[in-house]
Amino acid sequence: MRGARVDHHRDMRVTFTRIADHQRGFALVERDDGVVYQLDGGPVTAHLPHDLVHLTVERELDIADGIWGAIAAGVVFRSMRHHSGRRPPHAGDRSAALIREHRDRLQRAELIGGFVERVAETPGATPASIGRFARLYLANLPGDPLDLTRVPAAATALRETADRWRAMAIGDQLTVQWPARLRMPPAAAGATRARVAPRRRVSR
């Protein structure tokens, strides 16, 4: 349609490899600009990797300004190492500016991920129990409140992803798509430059 905004971005591909337990896990992140990063994680177990928990929850809840929307927009956390592809000029400055401007939203995504994970681990969670968990885990949630009616679907998606992960043999890979529409908005024009991006808090 004439005048309609066209999104030329492509989905981001993220590949998690199931390696032997207790070795440090990682994921390969293929951004839509062709740059690939290795995202280092914690020791591998039968439980879902922390970063895969966030990807599943944030995608299901359409969170564009969380951990994965930030990565899609160009944020490079210190847990990420360049793997291949040409990085755009001033990428570090833009990454640092995005983190500074959206720090509260990143913290919000961390809290929501842990909350939905707790709900997913609770058999037969009801709206009442979800509300109790929300009062416990989201009491200090920055920004707008979470729509709790969407939490059961996110918890189901998390359980299904966990089942797939547990069924994977050593060496198997799980590739998931991060939707192009879920991208952190750019930093305000004239944002102050910073040389080093702060480390993302890892809760586990």
C-alpha positions in Angstrom: 0.0 0.0 0.0 1.3 3.5 -0.8 3.0 5.2 2.1 3.1 2.0 4.2 6.3 1.4 6.1 8.3 -1.5 4.8 10.6 -3.5 7.1 13.6 -4.7 5.2 15.0 -6.6 8.2 15.2 -10.3 8.1 14.7 -12.7 11.0 17.8 -13.4 13.1 18.9 -17.0 13.4 20.2 -18.4 16.7 21.7 -21.9 17.0 22.2 -23.6 20.3 24.4 -26.8 20.4 23.8 -29.5 22.9 27.3 -30.3 24.2 28.3 -32.6 27.1 27.0 -31.7 30.5 29.1 -29.3 32.6 31.0 -27.9 29.7 30.4 -24.2 28.9 27.6 -23.8 26.4 27.3 -21.3 23.6 25.0 -20.1 20.8 25.8 -18.7 17.4 23.8 -15.6 16.6 23.4 -14.7 12.9 22.2 -11.2 12.7 20.3 -10.0 9.6 23.3 -7.9 8.5 25.5 -11.0 8.1 27.5 -10.5 11.2 27.8 -13.7 13.4 28.6 -13.7 17.1 29.2 -16.5 19.5 27.2 -15.9 22.7 28.9 -17.7 25.6 26.7 -19.2 28.3 27.0 -21.1 31.5 27.7 -24.9 32.0 25.4 -27.1 30.1 22.9 -29.3 31.9 19.5 -30.9 31.0 17.9 -27.6 31.9 17.3 -25.0 29.3 20.2 -22.6 28.8 19.5 -19.2 30.3 19.7 -17.4 27.0 17.3 -19.9 25.4 14.8 -19.3 28.2 14.9 -15.6 27.5 14.6 -16.1 23.7 11.6 -18.3 24.2 9.8 -16.0 26.7 10.6 -12.7 25.0 9.5 -14.0 21.6 6.3 -15.5 22.9 5.4 -12.2 24.8 6.5 -10.0 21.8 9.1 -8.2 23.9 11.1 -6.0 21.4 13.2 -4.2 23.9 14.6 -7.1 25.9 17.8 -9.1 25.6 17.1 -10.5 22.2 15.5 -7.4 20.7 18.6 -5.6 21.8 20.9 -8.1 20.1 18.9 -7.9 16.9 19.2 -4.1 17.0 23.0 -4.2 17.4 23.8 -4.5 21.1 26.9 -6.6 21.7 27.1 -7.8 25.3 30.4 -8.8 26.8 29.4 -12.4 26.7 29.5 -12.1 22.9 32.5 -12.7 20.7 32.8 -11.8 17.1 32.7 -14.9 14.9 32.5 -13.7 11.3 31.1 -11.0 9.0 32.0 -7.4 8.7 30.9 -5.3 11.7 29.4 -1.9 10.8 31.4 1.3 11.7 30.9 2.6 15.2 29.1 -0.6 16.2 30.5 -0.4 19.7 29.3 3.2 20.3 25.8 2.3 19.1 25.7 -0.8 21.3 26.7 1.2 24.4 24.2 3.9 23.6 21.4 1.4 23.3 22.3 -0.2 26.6 22.4 3.2 28.4 19.1 4.3 27.0 17.2 1.0 27.5 18.8 -0.3 30.7 15.5 -0.4 32.6 13.9 -2.3 29.8 16.7 -4.9 29.8 16.3 -5.3 33.5 12.5 -5.7 33.0 13.1 -8.5 30.5 15.5 -10.3 33.0 12.7 -10.2 35.6 10.0 -11.4 33.3 12.2 -14.3 32.0 12.7 -15.6 35.6 9.1 -15.1 36.4 7.8 -17.1 33.4 10.4 -19.8 34.1 9.1 -20.2 37.6 5.5 -20.5 36.3 6.5 -23.1 33.8 8.1 -25.2 36.5 4.8 -25.1 38.5 2.4 -27.9 37.5 -1.2 -26.8 37.2 -0.5 -23.1 37.6 -3.7 -21.1 37.8 -4.5 -17.4 37.2 -4.5 -17.0 41.0 -1.1 -18.7 41.5 0.3 -16.7 38.5 -0.9 -13.5 40.3 0.9 -14.6 43.5 4.1 -15.3 41.6 3.8 -11.9 39.9 3.5 -10.1 43.2 6.6 -12.0 44.4 8.8 -11.8 41.3 7.6 -8.7 39.6 7.1 -6.4 42.5 9.9 -4.1 41.3 9.2 -4.5 37.6 10.3 -1.3 35.7 8.0 0.2 33.1 4.5 -0.9 32.1 2.9 -3.9 33.9 3.0 -7.4 32.3 -0.2 -8.7 30.8 -0.6 -11.8 33.0 -3.2 -13.3 30.6 -0.4 -14.1 28.2 1.8 -15.8 30.7 0.3 -19.3 30.4 1.0 -19.5 26.7 4.6 -18.3 27.3 5.0 -20.9 30.1 3.7 -23.6 27.7 6.2 -22.5 25.0 9.0 -22.7 27.6 8.0 -26.2 28.6 7.9 -27.4 25.0 11.3 -25.9 24.3 12.6 -27.6 27.5 11.3 -30.9 26.3 13.0 -30.5 22.9 16.3 -29.6 24.7 16.2 -32.6 27.0 15.5 -34.9 24.0 18.6 -33.7 22.1 21.7 -35.9 21.9 25.2 -34.5 22.3 26.1 -32.7 19.1 22.5 -31.9 18.1 21.6 -28.3 17.3 18.5 -26.3 17.9 18.1 -23.3 15.5 15.4 -20.8 16.3 14.3 -17.6 14.6 14.1 -14.2 16.3 11.4 -12.2 14.4 12.6 -9.1 12.5 9.7 -7.1 13.9 11.0 -7.5 17.5 13.9 -5.0 17.5 14.9 -2.5 20.2 14.2 1.0 19.0 17.4 3.0 18.2 19.1 5.3 20.7 18.2 8.9 20.6 20.2 11.1 18.2 23.3 12.6 19.8 23.7 9.9 22.4 27.0 10.2 24.2 29.6 7.8 23.0 31.1 5.1 25.3 34.0 2.9 24.6 32.9 -0.2 26.5 29.4 -1.7 26.8 28.5 -2.7 30.4 28.3 -6.4 31.2 24.8 -7.8 31.1 23.7 -9.3 34.4 23.4 -13.0 34.3 21.0 -14.5 36.9 22.3 -18.1 36.6 
